[in-house]
Amino acid sequence: MAPIKAALLGFGTVGQGVYEALKTHREQLKSVLGEEVIIEAILVKDGAKKRDVDEHILVTTDFDEVLNIPDLQIVFEAIVGEEPGFTYLSKAIEKGCRVITANKVMFARHGKTLLEKAEAAGVSVGYEATTAGGTPIIRSISQLLQVNDILSVEAILNGTSNYILTNMREKGSAFEDVLKTAQDLGYAEADPVNDVEGFDAFYKLMILSELSFGSSPNWDEVERKGITEVSSEQIEVFTRWGYKVKHLARIRSDSGLFTASVKPVLVDSEHPLYGVEDVQNAIMVETSLAGKVTVQGAGAGKLPTASAMVEDLTYVLQSHSGAAVRKKQSVLKVDSSSSESGSSSLVGEYVVIGSSVGFNGSDDIQLLKQDVRGDLVYLLIRCHEETAKSLKANSELVVYEVAGKLKPAEVKVEDRDLVLQRVINL
Ligand SMILES: NC(=O)c1ccc[n+]([C@@H]2O[C@H](COP(=O)([O-])OP(=O)(O)OC[C@H]3O[C@@H](n4cnc5c(N)ncnc54)[C@H](OP(=O)(O)O)[C@@H]3O)[C@@H](O)[C@H]2O)c1
C-alpha cells in the first residue's frame, strides 16, 4: 500500500498539534493503520506567515490546490467558524475524502448535513475533537453504547468556565481576577465571551444531542446562561452548605419530553461531576442498561485535541460510512423553562438569593437552610418545580437549582412554619 495522503486545513493551536502528533506517533500509526500518514498540504488564511513545516509540504491559501492533490484520502479541519469549514468539508467529502474536524461551531450547525453527505459518498466523518477535546465521548456513545438508550446527558463542557469557578472557590478571588489569570495562562481567549457566556458549551451540547437522540432542540428554546453572575460571596455560602457551583450543560428525554439547558447549577458531593475541577471536562451519560457512565479528561489544548483527531484516523479509515448518528429517538418537545424535567409534579431543591427574600402564603416551600450576607438573604428551599419557575421569573431574585434533587411530588413538602420571618410578596 502507498502512504496515506492527508491535508490540514488550519495551522493554529490544533492544526500544529495534529502535525506534531502525526510526527511523534508515526510508528504507532503505522502499526495500527499499516501505512504511514503523510501531510501533503496545509491550508492557512495568511499566506505570508512563516510556517515551520517540512519542505515537501504545500502551504497554500487556495483550497482548490488542496483538493486537487491526487489520491488525497484524509482532510483534517481545524479552522474557525461555520464557513469556510462547512463548504471545504462538503467538497472534500464529495471528492471521496474522509474528513476529521475539531470545529464545534461548524459541526453543531452542519454536522447532520455533513454526516448525510458522507453516508451518500460512502466515507466517514470524525468529530471527536469537537466535543470535550481529548475526552473520548463521541465514540464512547456512538460505538460503545449503541444498544443502550441514552436517557440524559449532563456535562462540564467548557474548561475555561470550570477553571474560573474552581479558582474563585479555592482562592476566594473575584471573577475578573481569575479570568485575567486564565488569560495569562492561555486557558481563556482575549475575548472570553464564547466560554464564559456558555456559547461554547451550548454548541457541544447540541452535538451531543444529535448523537444521543438523533435530533437537537430548537436552539432558541434552550436556556443558556454563563458564569458572569456567579460571585465569590455566593460561592462562599454554597461552600459552607456543602455545594460547588458548576457550569452544567444538560439535556434529557423523559417520556418524549425533552429538556435542555446550559447554566450554573449547584452540585453536592454525591454528584458525579462534583470532583471535576480546573480545566477538566466530564460528561455523564445516563443509559438504559449501563446506568450512569462518566468520561473525564482534558477538554481542550493543543495535544489533547490533536489526540482526538489522530485517534479518529483509525475510525474514518476503517469504517465505510459516516452515519454514526443515532436515530433511536426524536425530540418531540423542548421544555426550556425547566432544567431537569418537563413534569410539574416534581419537587426540587433551590437556593434563592434576594435582598429581602421571603415567601408569603405558599404551602409549597420548605426552608432547609438560610444565611444572611450584608443585605442579601440566602435560602436553601425545597419546592415544586412550578413554584421554582415563578421564583426564577422574579427579576429581583437569583435562583440556583441543586442538580440531581428532583423527586416525584409524593415527597411531602412539610414544616411550612420554618419558612421565614422576612416577607415580601412574590
Ligand atoms: N484550541 C483548542 O484547544 C480547541 C479544542 C477543540 C476544538 N477547537 C476548535 O478547533 C478549531 C481551530 O482552533 P485553534 O485553537 O487551532 O484556532 P487558531 O489557533 O485560531 O487557528 C486557526 C487556524 O485556521 C486558519 N484559518 C482561519 N480562517 C481560515 C480560512 N478562512 N481559510 C483557511 N484557514 C483559515 C488560521 O490561519 P492563519 O494561521 O493564517 O491565521 C489558523 O491557522 C476551532 O474551530 C476551534 O473551535 C479548538
The ligand as a Gaussian input file, in Angstrom:
#p B3LYP/6-31G(d) Opt

LIG

0 1
 N       -7.763000      25.297000      20.752000
 C       -8.364000      24.242000      21.290000
 O       -7.972000      23.751000      22.364000
 C       -9.553000      23.613000      20.599000
 C      -10.136000      22.470000      21.169000
 C      -11.196000      21.845000      20.495000
 C      -11.656000      22.376000      19.307000
 N      -11.080000      23.510000      18.790000
 C      -11.594000      24.028000      17.504000
 O      -10.578000      23.833000      16.521000
 C      -10.610000      24.885000      15.579000
 C       -9.216000      25.528000      15.499000
 O       -8.896000      26.078000      16.766000
 P       -7.461000      26.713000      17.051000
 O       -7.427000      26.979000      18.510000
 O       -6.408000      25.891000      16.440000
 O       -7.602000      28.090000      16.252000
 P       -6.422000      29.079000      15.854000
 O       -5.233000      28.859000      16.692000
 O       -7.028000      30.439000      15.796000
 O       -6.049000      28.629000      14.350000
 C       -6.940000      28.763000      13.298000
 C       -6.223000      28.388000      12.013000
 O       -7.183000      28.410000      10.960000
 C       -6.679000      29.190000       9.882000
 N       -7.809000      29.837000       9.243000
 C       -8.708000      30.683000       9.777000
 N       -9.604000      31.070000       8.852000
 C       -9.244000      30.446000       7.706000
 C       -9.748000      30.466000       6.389000
 N      -10.822000      31.193000       6.057000
 N       -9.128000      29.707000       5.450000
 C       -8.047000      28.983000       5.764000
 N       -7.516000      28.925000       7.004000
 C       -8.111000      29.674000       7.957000
 C       -5.740000      30.184000      10.500000
 O       -4.829000      30.600000       9.518000
 P       -3.601000      31.636000       9.848000
 O       -2.609000      30.791000      10.593000
 O       -3.132000      32.057000       8.518000
 O       -4.205000      32.721000      10.667000
 C       -5.100000      29.348000      11.621000
 O       -4.009000      28.619000      11.116000
 C      -11.710000      25.841000      16.018000
 O      -12.869000      25.564000      15.284000
 C      -11.900000      25.517000      17.497000
 O      -13.214000      25.760000      17.944000
 C      -10.046000      24.131000      19.405000

